[in-house]
Amino acid sequence: MSDETGSASNKFRTDFMVEMALVAALVCYLVLAQGQAVGENLSFTVAGAGLMALATYWTLHTLKDGLQVIALRLRPGK
C-alpha cells in the first residue's frame, strides 16, 4: 500500500506543479488582455480560450489525483 500511496502522491505533486504553472500563465494572459476587447484580436482571444480550457481540464485532472491519494490513505484494513 505504501508504494501505491507514494506513487499516487508523486503523481499528485507533479500535477499540482503543472497546475500552478497553468494558473501563472493564465494570470499573465489576463494581465496582457486587460486593455483589449473580446474578439478584437481573434488569435489572442482563441489563445486565451484554449488556455482557460486547458487550465479547467487540468484542474479536474489534479482533483481526481488528489482524491485518489486520499482514498488510498483512508483505505481500511491495509
PDB file of N, CA, C and O in Angstrom:
ATOM      1  N   MET A   1       0.810  -1.191   0.000  1.00  0.00           N
ATOM      2  CA  MET A   1       0.000   0.000   0.000  1.00  0.00           C
ATOM      3  C   MET A   1       0.855   1.256   0.000  1.00  0.00           C
ATOM      4  O   MET A   1       0.543   2.223  -0.695  1.00  0.00           O
ATOM      5  N   SER A   2       1.926   1.247   0.773  1.00  0.00           N
ATOM      6  CA  SER A   2       2.749   2.452   0.835  1.00  0.00           C
ATOM      7  C   SER A   2       3.340   2.789  -0.528  1.00  0.00           C
ATOM      8  O   SER A   2       3.545   3.959  -0.854  1.00  0.00           O
ATOM      9  N   ASP A   3       3.614   1.750  -1.324  1.00  0.00           N
ATOM     10  CA  ASP A   3       4.132   2.003  -2.670  1.00  0.00           C
ATOM     11  C   ASP A   3       3.069   2.664  -3.543  1.00  0.00           C
ATOM     12  O   ASP A   3       3.372   3.576  -4.312  1.00  0.00           O
ATOM     13  N   GLU A   4       1.815   2.200  -3.424  1.00  0.00           N
ATOM     14  CA  GLU A   4       0.723   2.813  -4.181  1.00  0.00           C
ATOM     15  C   GLU A   4       0.509   4.252  -3.743  1.00  0.00           C
ATOM     16  O   GLU A   4       0.341   5.143  -4.576  1.00  0.00           O
ATOM     17  N   THR A   5       0.514   4.476  -2.442  1.00  0.00           N
ATOM     18  CA  THR A   5       0.306   5.816  -1.916  1.00  0.00           C
ATOM     19  C   THR A   5       1.441   6.749  -2.329  1.00  0.00           C
ATOM     20  O   THR A   5       1.198   7.898  -2.698  1.00  0.00           O
ATOM     21  N   GLY A   6       2.684   6.259  -2.268  1.00  0.00           N
ATOM     22  CA  GLY A   6       3.824   7.073  -2.683  1.00  0.00           C
ATOM     23  C   GLY A   6       3.774   7.434  -4.150  1.00  0.00           C
ATOM     24  O   GLY A   6       4.071   8.566  -4.531  1.00  0.00           O
ATOM     25  N   SER A   7       3.397   6.466  -4.977  1.00  0.00           N
ATOM     26  CA  SER A   7       3.288   6.711  -6.420  1.00  0.00           C
ATOM     27  C   SER A   7       2.188   7.729  -6.708  1.00  0.00           C
ATOM     28  O   SER A   7       2.366   8.646  -7.510  1.00  0.00           O
ATOM     29  N   ALA A   8       1.048   7.551  -6.041  1.00  0.00           N
ATOM     30  CA  ALA A   8      -0.062   8.479  -6.244  1.00  0.00           C
ATOM     31  C   ALA A   8       0.307   9.875  -5.727  1.00  0.00           C
ATOM     32  O   ALA A   8      -0.060  10.880  -6.336  1.00  0.00           O
ATOM     33  N   SER A   9       1.024   9.935  -4.614  1.00  0.00           N
ATOM     34  CA  SER A   9       1.438  11.234  -4.060  1.00  0.00           C
ATOM     35  C   SER A   9       2.401  11.952  -4.998  1.00  0.00           C
ATOM     36  O   SER A   9       2.288  13.161  -5.199  1.00  0.00           O
ATOM     37  N   ASN A  10       3.345  11.215  -5.569  1.00  0.00           N
ATOM     38  CA  ASN A  10       4.285  11.820  -6.517  1.00  0.00           C
ATOM     39  C   ASN A  10       3.562  12.321  -7.758  1.00  0.00           C
ATOM     40  O   ASN A  10       3.870  13.395  -8.275  1.00  0.00           O
ATOM     41  N   LYS A  11       2.601  11.539  -8.232  1.00  0.00           N
ATOM     42  CA  LYS A  11       1.826  11.936  -9.406  1.00  0.00           C
ATOM     43  C   LYS A  11       1.031  13.209  -9.088  1.00  0.00           C
ATOM     44  O   LYS A  11       0.956  14.124  -9.908  1.00  0.00           O
ATOM     45  N   PHE A  12       0.440  13.254  -7.890  1.00  0.00           N
ATOM     46  CA  PHE A  12      -0.328  14.431  -7.488  1.00  0.00           C
ATOM     47  C   PHE A  12       0.570  15.657  -7.388  1.00  0.00           C
ATOM     48  O   PHE A  12       0.183  16.739  -7.829  1.00  0.00           O
ATOM     49  N   ARG A  13       1.764  15.508  -6.817  1.00  0.00           N
ATOM     50  CA  ARG A  13       2.691  16.645  -6.707  1.00  0.00           C
ATOM     51  C   ARG A  13       3.059  17.189  -8.085  1.00  0.00           C
ATOM     52  O   ARG A  13       3.080  18.402  -8.297  1.00  0.00           O
ATOM     53  N   THR A  14       3.347  16.288  -9.011  1.00  0.00           N
ATOM     54  CA  THR A  14       3.688  16.704 -10.373  1.00  0.00           C
ATOM     55  C   THR A  14       2.516  17.432 -11.017  1.00  0.00           C
ATOM     56  O   THR A  14       2.693  18.485 -11.629  1.00  0.00           O
ATOM     57  N   ASP A  15       1.315  16.869 -10.879  1.00  0.00           N
ATOM     58  CA  ASP A  15       0.130  17.506 -11.442  1.00  0.00           C
ATOM     59  C   ASP A  15      -0.118  18.873 -10.813  1.00  0.00           C
ATOM     60  O   ASP A  15      -0.540  19.807 -11.495  1.00  0.00           O
ATOM     61  N   PHE A  16       0.144  18.988  -9.511  1.00  0.00           N
ATOM     62  CA  PHE A  16      -0.060  20.260  -8.823  1.00  0.00           C
ATOM     63  C   PHE A  16       0.914  21.322  -9.332  1.00  0.00           C
ATOM     64  O   PHE A  16       0.547  22.488  -9.481  1.00  0.00           O
ATOM     65  N   MET A  17       2.152  20.915  -9.597  1.00  0.00           N
ATOM     66  CA  MET A  17       3.137  21.871 -10.138  1.00  0.00           C
ATOM     67  C   MET A  17       2.717  22.352 -11.533  1.00  0.00           C
ATOM     68  O   MET A  17       2.847  23.534 -11.850  1.00  0.00           O
ATOM     69  N   VAL A  18       2.223  21.447 -12.347  1.00  0.00           N
ATOM     70  CA  VAL A  18       1.727  21.833 -13.679  1.00  0.00           C
ATOM     71  C   VAL A  18       0.533  22.765 -13.516  1.00  0.00           C
ATOM     72  O   VAL A  18       0.395  23.741 -14.253  1.00  0.00           O
ATOM     73  N   GLU A  19      -0.325  22.461 -12.553  1.00  0.00           N
ATOM     74  CA  GLU A  19      -1.487  23.316 -12.282  1.00  0.00           C
ATOM     75  C   GLU A  19      -1.050  24.733 -11.923  1.00  0.00           C
ATOM     76  O   GLU A  19      -1.629  25.702 -12.415  1.00  0.00           O
ATOM     77  N   MET A  20      -0.043  24.863 -11.078  1.00  0.00           N
ATOM     78  CA  MET A  20       0.437  26.190 -10.685  1.00  0.00           C
ATOM     79  C   MET A  20       1.019  26.935 -11.888  1.00  0.00           C
ATOM     80  O   MET A  20       0.828  28.144 -12.022  1.00  0.00           O
ATOM     81  N   ALA A  21       1.726  26.217 -12.761  1.00  0.00           N
ATOM     82  CA  ALA A  21       2.277  26.851 -13.963  1.00  0.00           C
ATOM     83  C   ALA A  21       1.148  27.334 -14.879  1.00  0.00           C
ATOM     84  O   ALA A  21       1.239  28.416 -15.459  1.00  0.00           O
ATOM     85  N   LEU A  22       0.092  26.537 -15.009  1.00  0.00           N
ATOM     86  CA  LEU A  22      -1.042  26.947 -15.844  1.00  0.00           C
ATOM     87  C   LEU A  22      -1.760  28.161 -15.249  1.00  0.00           C
ATOM     88  O   LEU A  22      -2.166  29.063 -15.981  1.00  0.00           O
ATOM     89  N   VAL A  23      -1.913  28.182 -13.948  1.00  0.00           N
ATOM     90  CA  VAL A  23      -2.562  29.338 -13.304  1.00  0.00           C
ATOM     91  C   VAL A  23      -1.697  30.588 -13.493  1.00  0.00           C
ATOM     92  O   VAL A  23      -2.225  31.673 -13.740  1.00  0.00           O
ATOM     93  N   ALA A  24      -0.385  30.445 -13.381  1.00  0.00           N
ATOM     94  CA  ALA A  24       0.509  31.588 -13.599  1.00  0.00           C
ATOM     95  C   ALA A  24       0.407  32.086 -15.046  1.00  0.00           C
ATOM     96  O   ALA A  24       0.374  33.292 -15.290  1.00  0.00           O
ATOM     97  N   ALA A  25       0.358  31.161 -15.993  1.00  0.00           N
ATOM     98  CA  ALA A  25       0.205  31.546 -17.402  1.00  0.00           C
ATOM     99  C   ALA A  25      -1.131  32.235 -17.633  1.00  0.00           C
ATOM    100  O   ALA A  25      -1.214  33.194 -18.401  1.00  0.00           O
ATOM    101  N   LEU A  26      -2.167  31.756 -16.979  1.00  0.00           N
ATOM    102  CA  LEU A  26      -3.490  32.363 -17.119  1.00  0.00           C
ATOM    103  C   LEU A  26      -3.510  33.771 -16.521  1.00  0.00           C
ATOM    104  O   LEU A  26      -4.137  34.671 -17.080  1.00  0.00           O
ATOM    105  N   VAL A  27      -2.840  33.965 -15.410  1.00  0.00           N
ATOM    106  CA  VAL A  27      -2.753  35.300 -14.808  1.00  0.00           C
ATOM    107  C   VAL A  27      -2.007  36.248 -15.740  1.00  0.00           C
ATOM    108  O   VAL A  27      -2.416  37.394 -15.929  1.00  0.00           O
ATOM    109  N   CYS A  28      -0.915  35.769 -16.320  1.00  0.00           N
ATOM    110  CA  CYS A  28      -0.162  36.600 -17.284  1.00  0.00           C
ATOM    111  C   CYS A  28      -1.031  36.964 -18.476  1.00  0.00           C
ATOM    112  O   CYS A  28      -1.014  38.106 -18.936  1.00  0.00           O
ATOM    113  N   TYR A  29      -1.791  35.996 -18.976  1.00  0.00           N
ATOM    114  CA  TYR A  29      -2.691  36.258 -20.103  1.00  0.00           C
ATOM    115  C   TYR A  29      -3.715  37.331 -19.732  1.00  0.00           C
ATOM    116  O   TYR A  29      -3.960  38.253 -20.509  1.00  0.00           O
ATOM    117  N   LEU A  30      -4.308  37.208 -18.549  1.00  0.00           N
ATOM    118  CA  LEU A  30      -5.323  38.174 -18.143  1.00  0.00           C
ATOM    119  C   LEU A  30      -4.735  39.571 -17.951  1.00  0.00           C
ATOM    120  O   LEU A  30      -5.403  40.566 -18.231  1.00  0.00           O
ATOM    121  N   VAL A  31      -3.503  39.652 -17.479  1.00  0.00           N
ATOM    122  CA  VAL A  31      -2.842  40.961 -17.349  1.00  0.00           C
ATOM    123  C   VAL A  31      -2.607  41.564 -18.740  1.00  0.00           C
ATOM    124  O   VAL A  31      -2.824  42.758 -18.948  1.00  0.00           O
ATOM    125  N   LEU A  32      -2.164  40.737 -19.680  1.00  0.00           N
ATOM    126  CA  LEU A  32      -1.942  41.225 -21.044  1.00  0.00           C
ATOM    127  C   LEU A  32      -3.252  41.612 -21.735  1.00  0.00           C
ATOM    128  O   LEU A  32      -3.276  42.527 -22.558  1.00  0.00           O
ATOM    129  N   ALA A  33      -4.332  40.919 -21.400  1.00  0.00           N
ATOM    130  CA  ALA A  33      -5.618  41.149 -22.060  1.00  0.00           C
ATOM    131  C   ALA A  33      -6.415  42.276 -21.418  1.00  0.00           C
ATOM    132  O   ALA A  33      -7.527  42.572 -21.858  1.00  0.00           O
ATOM    133  N   GLN A  34      -5.881  42.892 -20.413  1.00  0.00           N
ATOM    134  CA  GLN A  34      -6.619  43.884 -19.649  1.00  0.00           C
ATOM    135  C   GLN A  34      -7.175  45.021 -20.506  1.00  0.00           C
ATOM    136  O   GLN A  34      -8.289  45.484 -20.263  1.00  0.00           O
ATOM    137  N   GLY A  35      -6.443  45.462 -21.470  1.00  0.00           N
ATOM    138  CA  GLY A  35      -6.878  46.607 -22.263  1.00  0.00           C
ATOM    139  C   GLY A  35      -7.535  46.241 -23.583  1.00  0.00           C
ATOM    140  O   GLY A  35      -7.819  47.128 -24.388  1.00  0.00           O
ATOM    141  N   GLN A  36      -7.782  44.968 -23.824  1.00  0.00           N
ATOM    142  CA  GLN A  36      -8.348  44.548 -25.110  1.00  0.00           C
ATOM    143  C   GLN A  36      -9.798  44.129 -24.958  1.00  0.00           C
ATOM    144  O   GLN A  36     -10.207  43.593 -23.928  1.00  0.00           O
ATOM    145  N   ALA A  37     -10.563  44.383 -26.002  1.00  0.00           N
ATOM    146  CA  ALA A  37     -11.948  43.915 -26.035  1.00  0.00           C
ATOM    147  C   ALA A  37     -11.964  42.474 -26.550  1.00  0.00           C
ATOM    148  O   ALA A  37     -11.106  42.068 -27.333  1.00  0.00           O
ATOM    149  N   VAL A  38     -12.953  41.718 -26.095  1.00  0.00           N
ATOM    150  CA  VAL A  38     -13.072  40.325 -26.526  1.00  0.00           C
ATOM    151  C   VAL A  38     -13.353  40.297 -28.029  1.00  0.00           C
ATOM    152  O   VAL A  38     -14.264  40.969 -28.512  1.00  0.00           O
ATOM    153  N   GLY A  39     -12.574  39.527 -28.746  1.00  0.00           N
ATOM    154  CA  GLY A  39     -12.749  39.393 -30.183  1.00  0.00           C
ATOM    155  C   GLY A  39     -12.013  40.441 -30.993  1.00  0.00           C
ATOM    156  O   GLY A  39     -12.016  40.374 -32.222  1.00  0.00           O
ATOM    157  N   GLU A  40     -11.389  41.399 -30.348  1.00  0.00           N
ATOM    158  CA  GLU A  40     -10.646  42.445 -31.059  1.00  0.00           C
ATOM    159  C   GLU A  40      -9.498  41.832 -31.852  1.00  0.00           C
ATOM    160  O   GLU A  40      -9.284  42.174 -33.014  1.00  0.00           O
ATOM    161  N   ASN A  41      -8.780  40.944 -31.230  1.00  0.00           N
ATOM    162  CA  ASN A  41      -7.694  40.215 -31.875  1.00  0.00           C
ATOM    163  C   ASN A  41      -8.065  38.736 -31.761  1.00  0.00           C
ATOM    164  O   ASN A  41      -7.956  38.147 -30.686  1.00  0.00           O
ATOM    165  N   LEU A  42      -8.499  38.143 -32.861  1.00  0.00           N
ATOM    166  CA  LEU A  42      -9.063  36.796 -32.834  1.00  0.00           C
ATOM    167  C   LEU A  42      -8.057  35.759 -32.345  1.00  0.00           C
ATOM    168  O   LEU A  42      -8.413  34.877 -31.563  1.00  0.00           O
ATOM    169  N   SER A  43      -6.822  35.850 -32.787  1.00  0.00           N
ATOM    170  CA  SER A  43      -5.839  34.847 -32.364  1.00  0.00           C
ATOM    171  C   SER A  43      -5.547  34.961 -30.859  1.00  0.00           C
ATOM    172  O   SER A  43      -5.340  33.949 -30.189  1.00  0.00           O
ATOM    173  N   PHE A  44      -5.530  36.176 -30.336  1.00  0.00           N
ATOM    174  CA  PHE A  44      -5.320  36.385 -28.906  1.00  0.00           C
ATOM    175  C   PHE A  44      -6.495  35.819 -28.107  1.00  0.00           C
ATOM    176  O   PHE A  44      -6.299  35.213 -27.054  1.00  0.00           O
ATOM    177  N   THR A  45      -7.710  36.018 -28.608  1.00  0.00           N
ATOM    178  CA  THR A  45      -8.906  35.504 -27.946  1.00  0.00           C
ATOM    179  C   THR A  45      -8.931  33.981 -27.968  1.00  0.00           C
ATOM    180  O   THR A  45      -9.262  33.348 -26.965  1.00  0.00           O
ATOM    181  N   VAL A  46      -8.584  33.398 -29.097  1.00  0.00           N
ATOM    182  CA  VAL A  46      -8.558  31.933 -29.217  1.00  0.00           C
ATOM    183  C   VAL A  46      -7.493  31.344 -28.303  1.00  0.00           C
ATOM    184  O   VAL A  46      -7.716  30.307 -27.677  1.00  0.00           O
ATOM    185  N   ALA A  47      -6.344  31.992 -28.220  1.00  0.00           N
ATOM    186  CA  ALA A  47      -5.289  31.516 -27.321  1.00  0.00           C
ATOM    187  C   ALA A  47      -5.758  31.570 -25.868  1.00  0.00           C
ATOM    188  O   ALA A  47      -5.484  30.651 -25.097  1.00  0.00           O
ATOM    189  N   GLY A  48      -6.447  32.616 -25.495  1.00  0.00           N
ATOM    190  CA  GLY A  48      -6.972  32.736 -24.141  1.00  0.00           C
ATOM    191  C   GLY A  48      -8.031  31.687 -23.843  1.00  0.00           C
ATOM    192  O   GLY A  48      -8.039  31.101 -22.760  1.00  0.00           O
ATOM    193  N   ALA A  49      -8.919  31.447 -24.792  1.00  0.00           N
ATOM    194  CA  ALA A  49      -9.954  30.430 -24.598  1.00  0.00           C
ATOM    195  C   ALA A  49      -9.325  29.044 -24.471  1.00  0.00           C
ATOM    196  O   ALA A  49      -9.755  28.236 -23.648  1.00  0.00           O
ATOM    197  N   GLY A  50      -8.315  28.774 -25.282  1.00  0.00           N
ATOM    198  CA  GLY A  50      -7.622  27.489 -25.193  1.00  0.00           C
ATOM    199  C   GLY A  50      -6.899  27.328 -23.876  1.00  0.00           C
ATOM    200  O   GLY A  50      -6.919  26.249 -23.284  1.00  0.00           O
ATOM    201  N   LEU A  51      -6.266  28.380 -23.413  1.00  0.00           N
ATOM    202  CA  LEU A  51      -5.568  28.343 -22.136  1.00  0.00           C
ATOM    203  C   LEU A  51      -6.544  28.119 -20.977  1.00  0.00           C
ATOM    204  O   LEU A  51      -6.255  27.362 -20.051  1.00  0.00           O
ATOM    205  N   MET A  52      -7.690  28.777 -21.038  1.00  0.00           N
ATOM    206  CA  MET A  52      -8.696  28.595 -19.993  1.00  0.00           C
ATOM    207  C   MET A  52      -9.265  27.177 -20.008  1.00  0.00           C
ATOM    208  O   MET A  52      -9.497  26.587 -18.953  1.00  0.00           O
ATOM    209  N   ALA A  53      -9.487  26.635 -21.199  1.00  0.00           N
ATOM    210  CA  ALA A  53      -9.989  25.260 -21.307  1.00  0.00           C
ATOM    211  C   ALA A  53      -8.957  24.268 -20.771  1.00  0.00           C
ATOM    212  O   ALA A  53      -9.310  23.328 -20.059  1.00  0.00           O
ATOM    213  N   LEU A  54      -7.696  24.475 -21.109  1.00  0.00           N
ATOM    214  CA  LEU A  54      -6.635  23.591 -20.618  1.00  0.00           C
ATOM    215  C   LEU A  54      -6.504  23.669 -19.103  1.00  0.00           C
ATOM    216  O   LEU A  54      -6.332  22.646 -18.441  1.00  0.00           O
ATOM    217  N   ALA A  55      -6.584  24.872 -18.554  1.00  0.00           N
ATOM    218  CA  ALA A  55      -6.490  25.041 -17.099  1.00  0.00           C
ATOM    219  C   ALA A  55      -7.670  24.363 -16.407  1.00  0.00           C
ATOM    220  O   ALA A  55      -7.493  23.755 -15.351  1.00  0.00           O
ATOM    221  N   THR A  56      -8.853  24.455 -16.972  1.00  0.00           N
ATOM    222  CA  THR A  56     -10.024  23.799 -16.399  1.00  0.00           C
ATOM    223  C   THR A  56      -9.873  22.287 -16.433  1.00  0.00           C
ATOM    224  O   THR A  56     -10.137  21.611 -15.439  1.00  0.00           O
ATOM    225  N   TYR A  57      -9.449  21.754 -17.572  1.00  0.00           N
ATOM    226  CA  TYR A  57      -9.245  20.312 -17.694  1.00  0.00           C
ATOM    227  C   TYR A  57      -8.201  19.836 -16.683  1.00  0.00           C
ATOM    228  O   TYR A  57      -8.398  18.830 -16.003  1.00  0.00           O
ATOM    229  N   TRP A  58      -7.098  20.565 -16.594  1.00  0.00           N
ATOM    230  CA  TRP A  58      -6.022  20.129 -15.709  1.00  0.00           C
ATOM    231  C   TRP A  58      -6.414  20.240 -14.238  1.00  0.00           C
ATOM    232  O   TRP A  58      -5.961  19.444 -13.416  1.00  0.00           O
ATOM    233  N   THR A  59      -7.248  21.213 -13.901  1.00  0.00           N
ATOM    234  CA  THR A  59      -7.737  21.334 -12.530  1.00  0.00           C
ATOM    235  C   THR A  59      -8.554  20.099 -12.161  1.00  0.00           C
ATOM    236  O   THR A  59      -8.385  19.543 -11.076  1.00  0.00           O
ATOM    237  N   LEU A  60      -9.432  19.672 -13.054  1.00  0.00           N
ATOM    238  CA  LEU A  60     -10.225  18.474 -12.790  1.00  0.00           C
ATOM    239  C   LEU A  60      -9.344  17.233 -12.702  1.00  0.00           C
ATOM    240  O   LEU A  60      -9.590  16.354 -11.876  1.00  0.00           O
ATOM    241  N   HIS A  61      -8.328  17.157 -13.542  1.00  0.00           N
ATOM    242  CA  HIS A  61      -7.390  16.038 -13.524  1.00  0.00           C
ATOM    243  C   HIS A  61      -6.622  16.003 -12.196  1.00  0.00           C
ATOM    244  O   HIS A  61      -6.433  14.935 -11.613  1.00  0.00           O
ATOM    245  N   THR A  62      -6.191  17.153 -11.732  1.00  0.00           N
ATOM    246  CA  THR A  62      -5.462  17.246 -10.467  1.00  0.00           C
ATOM    247  C   THR A  62      -6.359  16.879  -9.295  1.00  0.00           C
ATOM    248  O   THR A  62      -5.918  16.202  -8.366  1.00  0.00           O
ATOM    249  N   LEU A  63      -7.613  17.317  -9.328  1.00  0.00           N
ATOM    250  CA  LEU A  63      -8.549  16.953  -8.267  1.00  0.00           C
ATOM    251  C   LEU A  63      -8.780  15.449  -8.221  1.00  0.00           C
ATOM    252  O   LEU A  63      -8.891  14.867  -7.142  1.00  0.00           O
ATOM    253  N   LYS A  64      -8.852  14.824  -9.380  1.00  0.00           N
ATOM    254  CA  LYS A  64      -9.025  13.369  -9.437  1.00  0.00           C
ATOM    255  C   LYS A  64      -7.845  12.671  -8.781  1.00  0.00           C
ATOM    256  O   LYS A  64      -8.031  11.733  -8.006  1.00  0.00           O
ATOM    257  N   ASP A  65      -6.646  13.114  -9.080  1.00  0.00           N
ATOM    258  CA  ASP A  65      -5.451  12.510  -8.477  1.00  0.00           C
ATOM    259  C   ASP A  65      -5.384  12.779  -6.979  1.00  0.00           C
ATOM    260  O   ASP A  65      -4.938  11.921  -6.218  1.00  0.00           O
ATOM    261  N   GLY A  66      -5.820  13.958  -6.545  1.00  0.00           N
ATOM    262  CA  GLY A  66      -5.858  14.256  -5.123  1.00  0.00           C
ATOM    263  C   GLY A  66      -6.837  13.365  -4.377  1.00  0.00           C
ATOM    264  O   GLY A  66      -6.547  12.894  -3.277  1.00  0.00           O
ATOM    265  N   LEU A  67      -7.998  13.137  -4.980  1.00  0.00           N
ATOM    266  CA  LEU A  67      -8.971  12.229  -4.367  1.00  0.00           C
ATOM    267  C   LEU A  67      -8.448  10.801  -4.322  1.00  0.00           C
ATOM    268  O   LEU A  67      -8.740  10.060  -3.383  1.00  0.00           O
ATOM    269  N   GLN A  68      -7.680  10.414  -5.328  1.00  0.00           N
ATOM    270  CA  GLN A  68      -7.084   9.077  -5.333  1.00  0.00           C
ATOM    271  C   GLN A  68      -6.092   8.933  -4.178  1.00  0.00           C
ATOM    272  O   GLN A  68      -6.060   7.891  -3.523  1.00  0.00           O
ATOM    273  N   VAL A  69      -5.291   9.952  -3.922  1.00  0.00           N
ATOM    274  CA  VAL A  69      -4.346   9.912  -2.807  1.00  0.00           C
ATOM    275  C   VAL A  69      -5.104   9.780  -1.486  1.00  0.00           C
ATOM    276  O   VAL A  69      -4.729   8.983  -0.626  1.00  0.00           O
ATOM    277  N   ILE A  70      -6.167  10.561  -1.330  1.00  0.00           N
ATOM    278  CA  ILE A  70      -6.954  10.492  -0.094  1.00  0.00           C
ATOM    279  C   ILE A  70      -7.578   9.109   0.068  1.00  0.00           C
ATOM    280  O   ILE A  70      -7.570   8.551   1.165  1.00  0.00           O
ATOM    281  N   ALA A  71      -8.115   8.555  -1.010  1.00  0.00           N
ATOM    282  CA  ALA A  71      -8.746   7.236  -0.939  1.00  0.00           C
ATOM    283  C   ALA A  71      -7.720   6.158  -0.575  1.00  0.00           C
ATOM    284  O   ALA A  71      -8.027   5.251   0.199  1.00  0.00           O
ATOM    285  N   LEU A  72      -6.529   6.249  -1.115  1.00  0.00           N
ATOM    286  CA  LEU A  72      -5.508   5.252  -0.782  1.00  0.00           C
ATOM    287  C   LEU A  72      -5.065   5.355   0.680  1.00  0.00           C
ATOM    288  O   LEU A  72      -4.774   4.344   1.319  1.00  0.00           O
ATOM    289  N   ARG A  73      -5.017   6.561   1.192  1.00  0.00           N
ATOM    290  CA  ARG A  73      -4.602   6.737   2.593  1.00  0.00           C
ATOM    291  C   ARG A  73      -5.685   6.299   3.573  1.00  0.00           C
ATOM    292  O   ARG A  73      -5.388   5.862   4.684  1.00  0.00           O
ATOM    293  N   LEU A  74      -6.939   6.419   3.152  1.00  0.00           N
ATOM    294  CA  LEU A  74      -8.041   6.068   4.048  1.00  0.00           C
ATOM    295  C   LEU A  74      -8.548   4.649   3.836  1.00  0.00           C
ATOM    296  O   LEU A  74      -9.536   4.248   4.450  1.00  0.00           O
ATOM    297  N   ARG A  75      -7.888   3.889   2.980  1.00  0.00           N
ATOM    298  CA  ARG A  75      -8.315   2.522   2.699  1.00  0.00           C
ATOM    299  C   ARG A  75      -8.242   1.687   3.971  1.00  0.00           C
ATOM    300  O   ARG A  75      -7.175   1.553   4.569  1.00  0.00           O
ATOM    301  N   PRO A  76      -9.381   1.124   4.386  1.00  0.00           N
ATOM    302  CA  PRO A  76      -9.369   0.350   5.634  1.00  0.00           C
ATOM    303  C   PRO A  76      -8.721  -1.024   5.445  1.00  0.00           C
ATOM    304  O   PRO A  76      -8.780  -1.621   4.371  1.00  0.00           O
ATOM    305  N   GLY A  77      -8.106  -1.499   6.521  1.00  0.00           N
ATOM    306  CA  GLY A  77      -7.574  -2.850   6.534  1.00  0.00           C
ATOM    307  C   GLY A  77      -6.209  -3.025   5.902  1.00  0.00           C
ATOM    308  O   GLY A  77      -5.755  -4.158   5.743  1.00  0.00           O
ATOM    309  N   LYS A  78      -5.551  -1.963   5.543  1.00  0.00           N
ATOM    310  CA  LYS A  78      -4.227  -2.117   4.916  1.00  0.00           C
ATOM    311  C   LYS A  78      -3.221  -1.280   5.642  1.00  0.00           C
ATOM    312  O   LYS A  78      -2.047  -1.268   5.274  1.00  0.00           O
TER     313      LYS A  78
END
